[in-house]
Amino acid sequence: MESGVLTVTVPKEEVKKAEVQTIKISG
């Protein structure tokens, strides 16, 4: 649920950046 709240609070562009960074770190 926290991720959903963050998605709503943060602009979509920022969320995309965060997702990309998470993927890079995971990879």
N, C-alpha and C positions, 0 to 999 in steps of 0.2 A: 504493500500500500504506500510506503514511503516514496518509492520510485514514481508512483502515479502523482503524488502530491508535488514532487519536484518537477515533474513534467508540466504540471499546471502552473507552478510558480515561475519556472524559468522559461524564457522564450524558446520556441522550437529550434531555432538555430543553435542556441547554447546547449540544448539537450543533445542535438546531433553531435556537436563537438565533444561533449562529455562521452557520448556513446562511442565515438571514434577513438578517443583517448583510452577508454576502458578496453576496447578491442585490441588496440596496439599493445597495451600493458599485458593483457591476457595472452596475446600471441607471442 
